[in-house]
Amino acid sequence: MWETDGAAAGFALFCQVGDPSGVVELRRLALTATGGGQGQTFIRALLDHGFGSLDATRVWLDASGENPRAMRTYERAGFTLEGRLRRHWFRPALGRVVDLMLYGMLREEWESLEPLPARA
């Protein structure tokens, strides 16, 4: 659970925690509100927890190939598009199978991220 100003603002799951590989997966990312840099701030907090507190060597996540907003957010946050699984994921809401995009970030990439600008 991610909070801003004492209120719930986002949610995500960390999977594979404690795996000997040091790889951690992020799943179920959700925000109560978007816009104004919320996504970048949320993802940075998740990365800081994954690499800092969980001592991950790599953090990865996936996104629907039909969610350009999420893909832009992940790429702006510093994730690298590592692959596309074509026609991989059935989306009941769409009634069809879509591509699944795989994104990853290594510890040294996280360490070299520029600080986020201060929010007003």
MMTF fields as JSON, N, C-alpha, C and O atoms, coordinates in Angstrom:
{
  "mmtfVersion": "1.0.0",
  "mmtfProducer": "UNKNOWN",
  "numBonds": 479,
  "numAtoms": 480,
  "numGroups": 120,
  "numChains": 1,
  "numModels": 1,
  "chainsPerModel": [1],
  "groupsPerChain": [120],
  "chainIdList": ["A"],
  "bondAtomList": [4, 2, 8, 6, 12, 10, 16, 14, 20, 18, 24, 22, 28, 26, 32, 30, 36, 34, 40, 38, 44, 42, 48, 46, 52, 50, 56, 54, 60, 58, 64, 62, 68, 66, 72, 70, 76, 74, 80, 78, 84, 82, 88, 86, 92, 90, 96, 94, 100, 98, 104, 102, 108, 106, 112, 110, 116, 114, 120, 118, 124, 122, 128, 126, 132, 130, 136, 134, 140, 138, 144, 142, 148, 146, 152, 150, 156, 154, 160, 158, 164, 162, 168, 166, 172, 170, 176, 174, 180, 178, 184, 182, 188, 186, 192, 190, 196, 194, 200, 198, 204, 202, 208, 206, 212, 210, 216, 214, 220, 218, 224, 222, 228, 226, 232, 230, 236, 234, 240, 238, 244, 242, 248, 246, 252, 250, 256, 254, 260, 258, 264, 262, 268, 266, 272, 270, 276, 274, 280, 278, 284, 282, 288, 286, 292, 290, 296, 294, 300, 298, 304, 302, 308, 306, 312, 310, 316, 314, 320, 318, 324, 322, 328, 326, 332, 330, 336, 334, 340, 338, 344, 342, 348, 346, 352, 350, 356, 354, 360, 358, 364, 362, 368, 366, 372, 370, 376, 374, 380, 378, 384, 382, 388, 386, 392, 390, 396, 394, 400, 398, 404, 402, 408, 406, 412, 410, 416, 414, 420, 418, 424, 422, 428, 426, 432, 430, 436, 434, 440, 438, 444, 442, 448, 446, 452, 450, 456, 454, 460, 458, 464, 462, 468, 466, 472, 470, 476, 474],
  "bondOrderList": [1, 1, 1, 1, 1, 1, 1, 1, 1, 1, 1, 1, 1, 1, 1, 1, 1, 1, 1, 1, 1, 1, 1, 1, 1, 1, 1, 1, 1, 1, 1, 1, 1, 1, 1, 1, 1, 1, 1, 1, 1, 1, 1, 1, 1, 1, 1, 1, 1, 1, 1, 1, 1, 1, 1, 1, 1, 1, 1, 1, 1, 1, 1, 1, 1, 1, 1, 1, 1, 1, 1, 1, 1, 1, 1, 1, 1, 1, 1, 1, 1, 1, 1, 1, 1, 1, 1, 1, 1, 1, 1, 1, 1, 1, 1, 1, 1, 1, 1, 1, 1, 1, 1, 1, 1, 1, 1, 1, 1, 1, 1, 1, 1, 1, 1, 1, 1, 1, 1],
  "groupList": [{"groupName": "MET", "atomNameList": ["N", "CA", "C", "O"], "elementList": ["N", "C", "C", "O"], "formalChargeList": [0, 0, 0, 0], "bondAtomList": [1, 0, 2, 1, 3, 2], "bondOrderList": [1, 1, 2], "singleLetterCode": "M", "chemCompType": "L-PEPTIDE LINKING"}, {"groupName": "TRP", "atomNameList": ["N", "CA", "C", "O"], "elementList": ["N", "C", "C", "O"], "formalChargeList": [0, 0, 0, 0], "bondAtomList": [1, 0, 2, 1, 3, 2], "bondOrderList": [1, 1, 2], "singleLetterCode": "W", "chemCompType": "L-PEPTIDE LINKING"}, {"groupName": "GLU", "atomNameList": ["N", "CA", "C", "O"], "elementList": ["N", "C", "C", "O"], "formalChargeList": [0, 0, 0, 0], "bondAtomList": [1, 0, 2, 1, 3, 2], "bondOrderList": [1, 1, 2], "singleLetterCode": "E", "chemCompType": "L-PEPTIDE LINKING"}, {"groupName": "THR", "atomNameList": ["N", "CA", "C", "O"], "elementList": ["N", "C", "C", "O"], "formalChargeList": [0, 0, 0, 0], "bondAtomList": [1, 0, 2, 1, 3, 2], "bondOrderList": [1, 1, 2], "singleLetterCode": "T", "chemCompType": "L-PEPTIDE LINKING"}, {"groupName": "ASP", "atomNameList": ["N", "CA", "C", "O"], "elementList": ["N", "C", "C", "O"], "formalChargeList": [0, 0, 0, 0], "bondAtomList": [1, 0, 2, 1, 3, 2], "bondOrderList": [1, 1, 2], "singleLetterCode": "D", "chemCompType": "L-PEPTIDE LINKING"}, {"groupName": "GLY", "atomNameList": ["N", "CA", "C", "O"], "elementList": ["N", "C", "C", "O"], "formalChargeList": [0, 0, 0, 0], "bondAtomList": [1, 0, 2, 1, 3, 2], "bondOrderList": [1, 1, 2], "singleLetterCode": "G", "chemCompType": "PEPTIDE LINKING"}, {"groupName": "ALA", "atomNameList": ["N", "CA", "C", "O"], "elementList": ["N", "C", "C", "O"], "formalChargeList": [0, 0, 0, 0], "bondAtomList": [1, 0, 2, 1, 3, 2], "bondOrderList": [1, 1, 2], "singleLetterCode": "A", "chemCompType": "L-PEPTIDE LINKING"}, {"groupName": "PHE", "atomNameList": ["N", "CA", "C", "O"], "elementList": ["N", "C", "C", "O"], "formalChargeList": [0, 0, 0, 0], "bondAtomList": [1, 0, 2, 1, 3, 2], "bondOrderList": [1, 1, 2], "singleLetterCode": "F", "chemCompType": "L-PEPTIDE LINKING"}, {"groupName": "LEU", "atomNameList": ["N", "CA", "C", "O"], "elementList": ["N", "C", "C", "O"], "formalChargeList": [0, 0, 0, 0], "bondAtomList": [1, 0, 2, 1, 3, 2], "bondOrderList": [1, 1, 2], "singleLetterCode": "L", "chemCompType": "L-PEPTIDE LINKING"}, {"groupName": "CYS", "atomNameList": ["N", "CA", "C", "O"], "elementList": ["N", "C", "C", "O"], "formalChargeList": [0, 0, 0, 0], "bondAtomList": [1, 0, 2, 1, 3, 2], "bondOrderList": [1, 1, 2], "singleLetterCode": "C", "chemCompType": "L-PEPTIDE LINKING"}, {"groupName": "GLN", "atomNameList": ["N", "CA", "C", "O"], "elementList": ["N", "C", "C", "O"], "formalChargeList": [0, 0, 0, 0], "bondAtomList": [1, 0, 2, 1, 3, 2], "bondOrderList": [1, 1, 2], "singleLetterCode": "Q", "chemCompType": "L-PEPTIDE LINKING"}, {"groupName": "VAL", "atomNameList": ["N", "CA", "C", "O"], "elementList": ["N", "C", "C", "O"], "formalChargeList": [0, 0, 0, 0], "bondAtomList": [1, 0, 2, 1, 3, 2], "bondOrderList": [1, 1, 2], "singleLetterCode": "V", "chemCompType": "L-PEPTIDE LINKING"}, {"groupName": "PRO", "atomNameList": ["N", "CA", "C", "O"], "elementList": ["N", "C", "C", "O"], "formalChargeList": [0, 0, 0, 0], "bondAtomList": [1, 0, 2, 1, 3, 2], "bondOrderList": [1, 1, 2], "singleLetterCode": "P", "chemCompType": "L-PEPTIDE LINKING"}, {"groupName": "SER", "atomNameList": ["N", "CA", "C", "O"], "elementList": ["N", "C", "C", "O"], "formalChargeList": [0, 0, 0, 0], "bondAtomList": [1, 0, 2, 1, 3, 2], "bondOrderList": [1, 1, 2], "singleLetterCode": "S", "chemCompType": "L-PEPTIDE LINKING"}, {"groupName": "ARG", "atomNameList": ["N", "CA", "C", "O"], "elementList": ["N", "C", "C", "O"], "formalChargeList": [0, 0, 0, 0], "bondAtomList": [1, 0, 2, 1, 3, 2], "bondOrderList": [1, 1, 2], "singleLetterCode": "R", "chemCompType": "L-PEPTIDE LINKING"}, {"groupName": "ILE", "atomNameList": ["N", "CA", "C", "O"], "elementList": ["N", "C", "C", "O"], "formalChargeList": [0, 0, 0, 0], "bondAtomList": [1, 0, 2, 1, 3, 2], "bondOrderList": [1, 1, 2], "singleLetterCode": "I", "chemCompType": "L-PEPTIDE LINKING"}, {"groupName": "HIS", "atomNameList": ["N", "CA", "C", "O"], "elementList": ["N", "C", "C", "O"], "formalChargeList": [0, 0, 0, 0], "bondAtomList": [1, 0, 2, 1, 3, 2], "bondOrderList": [1, 1, 2], "singleLetterCode": "H", "chemCompType": "L-PEPTIDE LINKING"}, {"groupName": "ASN", "atomNameList": ["N", "CA", "C", "O"], "elementList": ["N", "C", "C", "O"], "formalChargeList": [0, 0, 0, 0], "bondAtomList": [1, 0, 2, 1, 3, 2], "bondOrderList": [1, 1, 2], "singleLetterCode": "N", "chemCompType": "L-PEPTIDE LINKING"}, {"groupName": "TYR", "atomNameList": ["N", "CA", "C", "O"], "elementList": ["N", "C", "C", "O"], "formalChargeList": [0, 0, 0, 0], "bondAtomList": [1, 0, 2, 1, 3, 2], "bondOrderList": [1, 1, 2], "singleLetterCode": "Y", "chemCompType": "L-PEPTIDE LINKING"}],
  "groupTypeList": [0, 1, 2, 3, 4, 5, 6, 6, 6, 5, 7, 6, 8, 7, 9, 10, 11, 5, 4, 12, 13, 5, 11, 11, 2, 8, 14, 14, 8, 6, 8, 3, 6, 3, 5, 5, 5, 10, 5, 10, 3, 7, 15, 14, 6, 8, 8, 4, 16, 5, 7, 5, 13, 8, 4, 6, 3, 14, 11, 1, 8, 4, 6, 13, 5, 2, 17, 12, 14, 6, 0, 14, 3, 18, 2, 14, 6, 5, 7, 3, 8, 2, 5, 14, 8, 14, 14, 16, 1, 7, 14, 12, 6, 8, 5, 14, 11, 11, 4, 8, 0, 8, 18, 5, 0, 8, 14, 2, 2, 1, 2, 13, 8, 2, 12, 8, 12, 6, 14, 6],
  "groupIdList": [1, 2, 3, 4, 5, 6, 7, 8, 9, 10, 11, 12, 13, 14, 15, 16, 17, 18, 19, 20, 21, 22, 23, 24, 25, 26, 27, 28, 29, 30, 31, 32, 33, 34, 35, 36, 37, 38, 39, 40, 41, 42, 43, 44, 45, 46, 47, 48, 49, 50, 51, 52, 53, 54, 55, 56, 57, 58, 59, 60, 61, 62, 63, 64, 65, 66, 67, 68, 69, 70, 71, 72, 73, 74, 75, 76, 77, 78, 79, 80, 81, 82, 83, 84, 85, 86, 87, 88, 89, 90, 91, 92, 93, 94, 95, 96, 97, 98, 99, 100, 101, 102, 103, 104, 105, 106, 107, 108, 109, 110, 111, 112, 113, 114, 115, 116, 117, 118, 119, 120],
  "secStructList": [7, 3, 3, 3, 6, 6, 3, 3, 3, 3, 3, 3, 3, 3, 3, 1, 6, 6, 7, 6, 6, 7, 3, 3, 3, 3, 3, 3, 3, 3, 3, 1, 1, 7, 7, 6, 6, 2, 2, 2, 2, 2, 2, 2, 2, 2, 2, 0, 0, 0, 0, 0, 0, 1, 7, 7, 1, 3, 3, 3, 3, 3, 3, 3, 6, 6, 7, 2, 2, 2, 2, 2, 2, 2, 2, 2, 6, 6, 7, 3, 3, 3, 3, 3, 3, 3, 3, 3, 3, 3, 3, 6, 6, 6, 6, 3, 3, 3, 3, 3, 3, 3, 3, 3, 3, 3, 2, 2, 2, 2, 2, 6, 7, 7, 7, 7, 7, 7, 7, 7],
  "xCoordList": [0.852, 0.0, 0.897, 1.828, 0.615, 1.35, 0.421, -0.736, 0.918, 0.103, 0.694, 1.912, -0.18, 0.222, -0.716, -1.93, -0.147, -0.925, -1.806, -2.928, -1.305, -2.02, -3.172, -3.897, -3.357, -4.455, -3.901, -2.861, -4.606, -4.206, -4.215, -5.203, -3.103, -2.989, -2.595, -2.749, -2.088, -1.661, -1.403, -1.329, -1.269, -1.105, -0.267, -0.404, 0.595, 1.364, 1.802, 1.892, 2.071, 2.594, 4.028, 4.353, 4.878, 6.236, 6.244, 5.895, 6.636, 6.682, 8.125, 8.982, 8.383, 9.704, 10.668, 11.88, 10.159, 11.019, 11.803, 11.233, 13.098, 13.952, 14.509, 15.259, 14.158, 14.691, 16.209, 16.7, 16.965, 18.427, 18.96, 20.073, 18.177, 18.616, 18.608, 19.266, 17.867, 17.726, 16.717, 16.579, 16.01, 15.019, 13.685, 13.231, 13.068, 11.771, 10.811, 11.166, 9.594, 8.567, 7.569, 7.164, 7.177, 6.108, 4.828, 4.82, 3.727, 2.439, 1.334, 1.464, 0.259, -0.98, -0.807, -1.408, -0.009, 0.17, -1.143, -1.767, -1.552, -2.809, -2.698, -2.155, -3.211, -3.263, -4.712, -5.559, -4.995, -6.35, -6.602, -7.748, -5.549, -5.67, -4.426, -3.347, -4.575, -3.442, -3.285, -4.158, -2.149, -1.86, -0.995, -0.891, -0.383, 0.434, 1.68, 2.208, 2.163, 3.387, 3.185, 4.16, 1.933, 1.66, 2.299, 2.887, 2.185, 2.728, 4.227, 4.739, 4.938, 6.396, 6.801, 7.724, 6.108, 6.416, 6.152, 6.948, 5.036, 4.668, 5.697, 6.168, 6.044, 7.01, 8.37, 9.041, 8.786, 10.077, 10.057, 11.04, 8.955, 8.846, 8.924, 9.559, 8.284, 8.348, 9.765, 10.244, 10.435, 11.816, 12.737, 13.595, 12.562, 13.391, 13.2, 14.161, 11.97, 11.71, 12.304, 12.942, 12.095, 12.597, 14.107, 14.643, 14.792, 16.254, 16.845, 17.851, 16.23, 16.755, 16.435, 17.332, 15.169, 14.753, 14.827, 15.221, 14.453, 14.435, 15.745, 15.912, 16.674, 18.001, 17.943, 18.736, 16.997, 16.861, 18.053, 18.67, 18.362, 19.369, 18.7, 19.319, 17.422, 16.636, 15.173, 14.696, 14.461, 13.017, 12.379, 12.827, 11.337, 10.665, 9.159, 8.639, 8.466, 7.008, 6.537, 7.334, 5.242, 4.696, 3.53, 2.997, 3.148, 2.035, 1.356, 1.985, 0.079, -0.652, -0.084, 0.199, 0.078, 0.526, -0.482, -0.192, -1.66, -2.7, -2.912, -3.978, -1.882, -1.943, -0.768, 0.195, -0.84, 0.288, 0.608, 1.762, -0.378, -0.125, 0.808, 1.765, 0.523, 1.391, 2.787, 3.784, 2.86, 4.164, 4.993, 6.187, 4.373, 5.095, 5.566, 6.688, 4.708, 5.066, 6.268, 7.197, 6.267, 7.383, 8.672, 9.739, 8.577, 9.774, 10.31, 11.524, 9.432, 9.88, 10.527, 11.422, 10.065, 10.621, 11.995, 12.674, 12.414, 13.736, 13.744, 14.812, 12.568, 12.517, 12.892, 12.642, 13.494, 13.84, 12.837, 12.543, 12.316, 11.461, 12.358, 13.234, 12.137, 13.001, 12.392, 13.095, 11.096, 10.497, 9.005, 8.347, 8.5, 7.063, 6.658, 7.205, 5.708, 5.133, 3.873, 2.855, 3.951, 2.86, 1.655, 1.783, 0.467, -0.803, -0.695, -0.945, -0.327, 0.001, -1.051, -1.19, -1.791, -2.615, -4.065, -4.365, -4.963, -6.385, -6.941, -6.848, -7.513, -8.126, -9.636, -10.213, -10.302, -11.759, -12.49, -13.488, -12.001, -12.67, -12.662, -13.572, -11.632, -11.533, -12.097, -12.416, -12.213, -12.715, -11.731, -12.125, -10.445, -9.436, -8.065, -7.865, -7.144, -5.77, -4.939, -5.058, -4.094, -3.241, -1.779, -1.475, -0.894, 0.533, 0.825, 0.136, 1.851, 2.307, 3.716, 4.606, 3.92, 5.205, 5.971, 5.408, 7.244, 8.086, 9.088, 9.812, 9.122, 10.016, 10.9, 10.46, 12.149, 13.052, 13.973, 14.21, 14.483, 15.489, 16.499, 16.123, 17.783, 18.865, 19.248, 18.993, 19.86, 20.254, 21.098, 20.865, 22.075, 22.952, 22.194, 22.567, 21.141, 20.304, 19.51, 19.376, 18.99, 18.273, 19.211, 18.832, 20.441, 21.406, 21.755, 22.14, 21.627, 21.992, 20.793, 20.949, 19.612, 18.438, 18.608, 19.12, 18.173, 18.168, 17.036, 15.998, 17.227, 16.128, 14.915, 15.052, 13.739, 12.521, 12.438, 12.87, 11.891, 11.715, 10.738, 9.81, 10.961, 10.064, 8.679, 8.53, 7.672, 6.283, 5.761, 6.07, 4.966, 4.393, 3.293, 2.696],
  "yCoordList": [-1.172, 0.0, 1.233, 1.334, 2.15, 3.414, 4.515, 4.569, 5.396, 6.479, 7.829, 7.994, 8.787, 10.179, 10.99, 10.787, 11.898, 12.739, 11.906, 12.304, 10.752, 9.908, 9.104, 8.449, 9.137, 8.394, 7.372, 7.593, 6.256, 5.232, 5.828, 6.428, 5.657, 6.24, 5.217, 5.473, 4.06, 3.067, 1.724, 1.603, 0.717, -0.648, -1.409, -1.204, -2.282, -3.168, -4.384, -4.332, -5.464, -6.677, -6.89, -6.713, -7.268, -7.689, -9.21, -9.792, -9.861, -11.315, -11.771, -11.003, -13.018, -13.638, -13.058, -13.214, -12.398, -11.81, -12.927, -13.95, -12.73, -13.717, -14.764, -15.642, -14.69, -15.632, -15.473, -14.345, -16.574, -16.473, -15.647, -15.126, -15.523, -14.735, -13.238, -12.465, -12.831, -11.406, -10.71, -9.488, -11.475, -10.914, -10.769, -11.69, -9.605, -9.318, -8.875, -8.078, -9.404, -9.022, -8.076, -8.283, -7.046, -6.145, -6.559, -6.78, -6.665, -7.051, -6.186, -5.613, -6.105, -5.458, -3.998, -3.541, -3.263, -1.84, -1.103, -1.23, -0.341, 0.404, 1.699, 1.724, 2.761, 4.066, 4.498, 4.169, 5.241, 5.76, 6.952, 7.219, 7.676, 8.826, 8.875, 8.459, 9.381, 9.499, 10.945, 11.783, 11.215, 12.572, 13.303, 12.907, 14.363, 15.189, 14.517, 14.921, 13.49, 12.823, 11.735, 11.182, 11.413, 10.37, 9.037, 8.362, 8.659, 7.378, 7.293, 6.278, 8.351, 8.353, 8.282, 7.553, 9.039, 9.035, 7.659, 7.155, 7.058, 5.731, 4.692, 3.905, 4.686, 3.704, 3.903, 2.926, 5.141, 5.381, 4.843, 4.257, 5.035, 4.495, 2.968, 2.367, 2.346, 0.888, 0.424, -0.546, 1.11, 0.753, 0.938, 0.095, 2.029, 2.272, 1.16, 0.724, 0.704, -0.396, -1.701, -2.445, -1.976, -3.215, -3.332, -4.354, -2.286, -2.335, -2.008, -2.596, -1.076, -0.66, -1.652, -2.308, -1.765, -2.614, -4.103, -4.892, -4.497, -5.924, -6.403, -7.601, -5.495, -5.814, -6.582, -7.493, -6.201, -6.853, -6.516, -5.459, -7.433, -7.17, -6.766, -6.148, -7.128, -6.815, -6.748, -7.575, -5.756, -5.641, -5.677, -4.992, -6.475, -6.557, -6.51, -6.756, -6.185, -6.157, -6.359, -6.351, -6.541, -6.676, -5.719, -5.173, -5.53, -4.639, -5.15, -5.769, -4.886, -5.207, -4.394, -3.205, -5.032, -4.32, -3.295, -2.51, -3.296, -2.338, -1.299, -0.692, -1.107, -0.088, 0.878, 0.832, 1.745, 2.633, 3.578, 3.972, 3.943, 4.835, 4.162, 4.777, 2.905, 2.177, 2.01, 2.193, 1.662, 1.455, 2.735, 2.692, 3.871, 5.155, 5.45, 5.913, 5.182, 5.439, 4.6, 5.116, 3.32, 2.446, 2.871, 2.874, 3.226, 3.648, 4.967, 5.13, 5.906, 7.173, 6.951, 7.694, 5.92, 5.619, 4.965, 4.809, 4.58, 3.998, 2.514, 1.927, 1.893, 0.483, 0.321, 1.204, -0.819, -1.174, -2.2, -3.183, -1.969, -2.968, -4.134, -3.989, -5.284, -6.44, -7.479, -8.351, -7.387, -8.373, -8.19, -7.47, -8.858, -8.864, -10.321, -11.02, -10.766, -12.088, -11.892, -11.409, -12.265, -11.997, -12.898, -14.102, -12.259, -12.959, -13.911, -15.11, -13.37, -14.179, -14.139, -15.114, -13.049, -12.828, -12.58, -11.622, -13.448, -13.255, -12.194, -12.318, -11.163, -10.07, -10.197, -9.846, -10.694, -10.85, -9.556, -9.582, -8.433, -7.154, -6.821, -6.16, -7.282, -7.031, -8.185, -8.031, -9.347, -10.522, -11.112, -11.794, -10.853, -11.369, -11.447, -10.982, -12.046, -12.206, -11.02, -10.59, -10.494, -9.349, -9.7, -10.695, -8.871, -9.029, -8.638, -7.8, -9.255, -8.923, -8.362, -9.018, -7.151, -6.472, -6.701, -6.563, -7.048, -7.321, -6.189, -5.823, -5.641, -4.533, -4.94, -5.667, -4.473, -4.772, -3.607, -2.729, -3.629, -2.655, -3.377, -4.141, -3.126, -3.687, -2.713, -1.513, -3.247, -2.415, -1.217, -0.101, -1.435, -0.326, 0.743, 1.916, 0.346, 1.332, 2.158, 3.372, 1.507, 2.211, 3.19, 4.324, 2.738, 3.593, 4.837, 5.855, 4.77, 5.92, 6.808, 7.768, 6.506, 7.338, 8.736, 8.909, 9.713, 11.094, 11.252, 10.604, 12.111, 12.35, 12.934, 13.672, 12.59, 13.177, 14.638, 14.999, 15.487, 16.891, 16.998, 16.198, 17.988, 18.208, 18.571, 19.326, 18.016, 18.317, 19.466, 19.59, 20.305, 21.466, 21.048, 21.891],
  "zCoordList": [0.0, 0.0, 0.0, 0.799, -0.884, -0.976, -0.521, -0.938, 0.334, 0.866, 0.51, 0.458, 0.266, 0.135, 1.009, 0.996, 1.758, 2.671, 3.594, 3.907, 4.032, 4.978, 4.402, 5.151, 3.094, 2.467, 1.481, 0.86, 1.346, 0.381, -1.021, -1.446, -1.736, -3.071, -4.129, -5.323, -3.703, -4.672, -4.022, -2.8, -4.874, -4.413, -5.433, -6.639, -4.944, -5.826, -5.025, -3.798, -5.719, -5.104, -5.555, -6.73, -4.619, -4.935, -4.885, -3.859, -5.972, -6.053, -6.22, -6.658, -5.872, -5.951, -4.918, -5.06, -3.889, -2.861, -2.177, -1.797, -2.024, -1.385, -2.333, -1.907, -3.608, -4.584, -4.651, -4.657, -4.702, -4.745, -5.915, -5.848, -6.981, -8.133, -7.842, -8.538, -6.82, -6.528, -7.423, -7.37, -8.244, -9.16, -8.434, -7.756, -8.584, -7.97, -9.072, -9.94, -9.024, -9.992, -9.34, -8.196, -10.065, -9.632, -10.339, -11.55, -9.563, -10.144, -9.571, -8.489, -10.307, -9.864, -9.488, -8.516, -10.223, -9.937, -10.16, -11.214, -9.169, -9.274, -8.487, -7.382, -9.06, -8.399, -8.242, -9.073, -7.167, -6.987, -7.892, -8.254, -8.266, -9.171, -10.042, -9.618, -11.252, -12.159, -12.588, -12.361, -13.213, -13.667, -12.664, -11.504, -13.12, -12.241, -11.713, -10.677, -12.41, -11.974, -10.939, -10.43, -10.615, -9.62, -10.004, -9.16, -11.279, -11.716, -11.53, -11.057, -11.899, -11.75, -10.282, -9.919, -9.446, -8.014, -7.417, -6.625, -7.796, -7.309, -7.739, -6.918, -9.013, -9.504, -8.855, -8.523, -8.671, -8.012, -6.58, -6.126, -5.875, -4.515, -4.534, -3.668, -5.512, -5.638, -5.945, -5.357, -6.859, -7.189, -5.991, -5.726, -5.274, -4.091, -3.064, -2.431, -2.9, -1.969, -2.504, -1.759, -3.787, -4.371, -4.315, -3.886, -4.749, -4.758, -3.392, -2.993, -2.674, -1.377, -0.273, 0.256, 0.076, 1.201, 0.893, 1.752, -0.319, -0.672, -1.276, -1.508, -1.533, -2.061, -3.385, -3.621, -4.241, -5.548, -6.439, -6.306, -7.347, -8.375, -9.684, -10.549, -9.813, -11.006, -10.604, -9.827, -11.138, -10.937, -12.32, -13.24, -12.458, -13.751, -13.564, -12.476, -14.659, -14.674, -16.097, -17.035, -16.252, -17.598, -17.777, -16.811, -19.026, -19.362, -20.616, -21.475, -20.709, -21.929, -23.081, -22.932, -24.215, -25.406, -25.885, -26.788, -25.289, -25.653, -24.556, -24.457, -23.737, -22.69, -22.878, -22.113, -23.881, -24.156, -23.0, -22.831, -22.214, -21.081, -20.064, -19.593, -19.732, -18.806, -19.399, -18.701, -20.683, -21.309, -21.288, -20.993, -21.596, -21.54, -20.121, -19.914, -19.152, -17.758, -17.35, -16.728, -17.688, -17.32, -18.018, -17.404, -19.284, -20.015, -19.467, -19.344, -19.138, -18.536, -17.175, -16.774, -16.469, -15.147, -15.24, -14.225, -16.455, -16.627, -16.94, -17.113, -17.015, -17.383, -18.854, -19.674, -19.17, -20.535, -21.049, -20.369, -22.244, -22.878, -23.278, -24.131, -22.659, -22.882, -23.809, -24.32, -24.025, -24.91, -25.084, -24.334, -26.087, -26.394, -26.585, -27.438, -25.793, -25.979, -26.814, -26.317, -28.059, -28.998, -28.73, -28.504, -28.764, -28.529, -27.348, -27.475, -26.215, -25.048, -23.945, -23.207, -23.81, -22.626, -23.023, -23.735, -22.56, -22.846, -21.917, -20.695, -22.487, -21.726, -21.82, -22.849, -20.762, -20.806, -21.158, -21.879, -20.654, -20.927, -22.417, -22.917, -23.12, -24.559, -25.384, -26.563, -24.735, -25.44, -26.424, -27.37, -26.207, -27.14, -26.469, -25.346, -27.19, -26.714, -27.194, -28.341, -26.303, -26.639, -26.366, -25.707, -26.882, -26.613, -25.168, -24.587, -24.601, -23.259, -23.375, -23.916, -22.87, -22.946, -21.645, -20.559, -21.752, -20.591, -20.4, -21.327, -19.194, -18.855, -17.685, -16.795, -17.685, -16.591, -16.277, -17.106, -15.057, -14.634, -13.744, -12.855, -13.993, -13.19, -12.084, -12.179, -11.037, -9.896, -10.327, -9.864, -11.206, -11.599, -12.388, -12.36, -13.087, -13.779, -12.771, -12.927, -11.75, -10.676, -9.971, -9.677, -9.704, -9.005, -9.808, -9.233, -11.127, -11.959, -12.321, -13.076, -11.798, -12.094, -11.512, -10.406, -12.269, -11.784, -10.77, -10.898, -9.762, -8.815, -9.542, -10.518, -9.048, -9.614, -9.21, -8.115, -10.07, -9.683, -8.517, -8.39, -7.678, -6.538, -7.052, -8.012, -6.388, -6.768, -5.939, -4.754, -6.576, -5.879, -4.949, -4.28]
}
